[in-house]
Amino acid sequence: MQQSSSQTFDYEHFQQQLIQRAVDQFLALDYSLADAASEYRGPLSVTQRQYDSEVVLPERLWSALCTLNPGKSEQVLKQAFAELTRDLSLLGDIGANYQIHQWLKDGYTVTTGQSNGGWKSNQPDPQVEDDAGSIRIINWDEPEKNDFLLLKNFYVSGEIGRVRLDLVGFVNGLPLLMPFCRVARLYDLYTQDLSECKRIIPRLFWYNACIILSNGHTSKVGSVTANWEFFFAWNRRYNKSEDTVTQDQELDESIEHMLEGVFAQKRLLDIVENYTLFSTERGKTVKIIARNHQYLGVEAVFERLKRHQEFKGKLGVFWHTQGSGKSYSMAFLEQKVQRRLPGGWTFVIVTDREDLDTQIYETFQRAGVVEEKKNQAHASDSQHLQRMLQYENHKIVFTLIQKFRTEKPGQTYGQLSARQNIVVFADEAHRTQYATFAQNMLDGLPNASFIGFTGTPLIQQEEQATRAKFGEYVSVYNFSDAIKDRITVPLFYENHTPEMVLSNPDFAEAMKRLVIDRQLNDEQESKLSTQLLREYGLLTQDDRLEWVAEDIVSHFMQRGYMGKAMVVSIDKPTTVRMYEKVQRIWQREIASLEELHQREPDLLKRDAIAKRIIYMRDTDMAVIISDITPDDKRFDELGLDIAPHMRRLRNENLEEAFKREDNQRLLPNSGKKALRIAFVCGMWITGFDVPCLSTIYLDRPMEGHTLMQTIARANRVYDQEKITGLIIDYVGSFDQLLKALTIYAASDVNAPKDIQVGDKSELIKQLDSALSRTEILCQQHSIDIPLTLQRLDKARTLDERRAIIMDTADSLLVSEESKWSYLSDASEVSNLYKAILPDKQAGQYRPRVYLLQTVAEEIAAASNGTDIQDALVQARDLLADSIRLTGVVYEAATPTYLPLGHFDLSKIDYDALAKTMREGHCNLKSEQLRSQLVQKLEQMVKQNPTRVDYQEKLGQIVHRNNDNSAPNALYPQELIDFARTMHEEELRARREGLSEEGLAIFDLIIRQGPELSVEDKEKVKATTRALLAALDRENIGIDWQKKQETSGNVQDTIQRVLNDLPKIYEKSIYDQQCLEVFHYTLTHFDGTGKSLA
């Protein structure tokens, strides 16, 4: 369905309105404003850069360095300037970002004897030695003394193209702020605008502090390393210090609120300085920015700590629900206090379990908050703790609450330290262990400040005692809040409680009489049965465990979203028994599938069975239990061999294996199995984060905190497809779950209860709604889904079916907006469908869901420029089992349009291409050609940066099609004509008698200054060849860009050779030519005679 011109005008109007709203908010925050639109083709006079590949504003940076560092010599300031603007690509993108961040926080440390290019001379410079010290880049104490600028229309060139950024925020000339504002879905902003910008100009993100995505009414913020799932809302204005349900109308996701909340000058610098961490997670460095609730909560504690004497050391209870980043909140608080609150503070982290102690230590260690080894930072007993606090210099100390035990009951605990600059973090402070030893902790540290951290609320029995020791709530972020903010995924519940068939008829009759005599209603009878079932003997009955094991294997393999799973049993022996039963049934299922695979005649179904077999063979399982005491004879009595499990626990890092992101597939040829199912009873059910865990099989009676902490293992955000966590209940825990949730979601008796664990029927309603929205979108493009399914059912050959799918996809590709809207809606349908599996109702949805998926695969294949035969295989996989086919002969489908793949422009028959465009499915073919042209252009621009003009021309062609300012029928021919032009450009180097590198240098030279005569052009070519020969003779060596002397020699060579250019160039143009050619050599020559392009 084509857009009308009025619709086009409206989009442009609303887009400009959105940009203006952002600009107005920045101005309200006291940012200055500049517009660099004139730099599209003109001089870089607004940004005062030498060339448009620079991302730092040099004049503003230099001015800030001079202002912030009075008394420092020009030489050391130049050194700092050179380091801040030099090429940091060898550090990697996140490495460069980390380095810049460290310089921002702590200043740039001048190196004695170092000149302004980064090299060390043999003779020390006394002036530099006098200036030695830290060069300030940001004034953290007085935010208003910094230079805050919002720049509109910022043009930047990278190796593979040039981009125009609507808005970039600069602080002291450094591009710290990246707001992406567009009238579009936020996910499209992430996958298109942000991803494209990162790919083309990665250098820009070396300086980035945070990224905002906004379409005006919805906004998210994230770090430079954040995946889409970890961009978050900043929609809360105030910290909650009591447990109430946050109403939706209180949450503001507008662009104004986001910019005010994150980019206000004082708060922005606070976030950069104190609420940013770099953590090493599974071998990768990730940048972590405090989320809205963490910032508000930690700020509330910080304000109390500044007045800790007024609060008599009781800083309060910090309740942030599981999965909301409680450990990182501790780290942010420690970091801010150490930087912003003088006093030489020591933080004592107290837990009640070794595994929690280790977990928090490792979180701090990975984030660089603690540098000491665990045995150096951990107090082994009360005497050791006393030494660490009194005589040793530790910023952070870890210990267990049990270390505050006295030798005899009732004995007074001795004083460990009278210091007032000690802050105690008591993790899960409401638990029984704290009730026993908390007073001893208070006696031992009488002048310390205490804060209780908890992931669960204080229930009535523990509330008074906990508040007496730690104070009132200081910050509350409950289960409901986290789901509303999409910090955690919602949990859904399925009751799989087995019906126990009793073989004793007398018992059954006695039960019946009991029910009649006591006049129990249905509900009371059900509760009685549940209570009986919870008896240990029944729970561990062999027939029952066999049934549960069968159900676990069946359910696990029929799920849609294949996340990892945890099986929770009642005790250690039952955990091992369940593992052995599941393993036996698992192997039986593999054998059955192998037999079925041999008998199956259909190739597609055989392939699907083979994939299932591979997945099951690659799946590892493990028993996770604590050590067994020598006198524990239960395993022997049950004939269980516990030794292999204990060996695995000792010899393998099973925790790391379970957290590994191999839940759906292994690395090719890795030779490893993926640990996908963990069998537990006590370990790992609390304080253990595995984001890829999606299913809990609950076969152990629980209640209260333990029940909620256990099921919350499945609520972590992981990837775009994990939209829920699933609890499969085998012990009838629903009543206990409701009781716990009532406390969990809102413990204030006056607050409305907001239960956030749903029945799976709610997911089916969401799927119905998503399907309805997607079908309405299809109707707007003249696509009738029921009719399309009927046509597919009647199709006799794969060619006919293929044509139907392509007709549907072609209708949706009239514009970028329609394409991305459909792909987004179809993705939501697919994720919801996976979330309900396995389910008896799934069959009624399967044909529609698989049709939408197949069309989405067709569109994605064209958009990614892949050979259409690859998409055909995917389409057949998706549709084979979903739509009835009567008498279809599975023959190879003939290509329906030109499969391009990674094409060679010189080998395309443009007339044949135009003909196939006219034969049908023009939109699909145009989309594939556009995608291939984009990929080809990237290669060509990387070789020759002046070809960025071609990218802009292609963008204009696509933009005209999207706006429909030109008739849609012209679009395919415009693409074909553009492909011809690109082919001519590919041949130009040969025509000019130059290499690709030579042509690039030739183009950089001649684009400056007047038109050249034929004779002058030949002189420029000769100069270009002479320059390449001179650079080759230099023998500059690998990594020459990092060596100041070598890079200086290269620059001298360029200036000397280019001095032979025709004398028609003015001095200013000659200088610009030298700069641009030098920059080209920096990015395109590796020093071995090979191009980096």
Buried (B, 14 or more C-beta within 10 A) or exposed (E): BEBEEEEBEEBEEBBEEBBEBBBEBBEEBEBEEBEBEEBEEEEBEBBBBBBBBBBBBBEBBBBBBEBBBEEBBBBBBBBBBBBBBEBBBEBEBBBBBBBBBEBBBEBBEBBEBBBBBBBEEEEEBEEBEEBEBBBBBBBBEEBEEBBBBBBBBBBBBBBBBBBBBBBBBBBBBBBBBBBBBBBBBBBBBBBBBBEEBBBBBBBBBBBBBBBBBBBBEBBBBBBBBBEBBBBBBBBBEEBBBEBBBBEEEEBBBBBBBBBBBBBBBEBBBBBBBBBBBBBEEEEEBBBBBBBBBBBBBBBBBBEBBEEBEEBEBBBBBBBBBBBBBBBBBBBBBBBBBBEBBEEEBBBBBBBBBEBBBBBBBBBBBBBBBBEBEEEEBBBEEBEBBBEBBEEEEBBBBBBBBBBBBBEEEEEEBEEBBEBBBBBBBBBBBBBEBBBBBBBBBBBBBEBBBBBBBBBBBBBEEBBEBBBEBBBEBBBBBBBBBBBBBBBBBBBBBBBBBBEEEEEEEEEEEEBEEEBEEEEBEEEEBEBBBBEEBBEEEBBBBEEBBBBBBBBBBEBBBEBBBBBBBBBBBBBBBBBBBBBBBBBEBBEEBBEEBEEBBEEBEEEBBBBBBBEBBEBBEBBBBBBBBEEBEEEEEBBEEBEBEBEEBBEBBEEEEBBEBBBBEBBBEBEEEEEEBBBBBBBBBBBBBBBBBBBBBBBBBBBBBBEBBBBBBBBBBBBBBBBBBBBBBBBBBBBBBBEBBEBBBEBBBBBEEEBEBBBBBBEBEEBBEBBEEBBEBBBEBBEEBEBEBEEBBEBBEEBEBBEBBBBBBBBBBBBBBBBBBBBBBBBBBBBBBBBBBBBBBEBEEBEEBBBBBBBBBBBBBBBBBBBBBBBBEBBBEBBBBBBBEBBEBEEBEEEEBEEBBBBBBEBEBEEBEEEEBBEBBEEBBBBBBBBBBBBBBBBBBBEBBBBBBBBBEBBEBBEEBBEBBBBBEEEBEEBBEBBBBBBEBBBEBBEBBEEBEBBBBBBBBBBBBBEBBEEBEEEBBBBBBEBBBBBBEBBEEBEBEEEBBBBBEBBEBBBEBBBEBBEEBBEEBEEEBBBBBBBBBBBBBBBBBBBEEEBEB
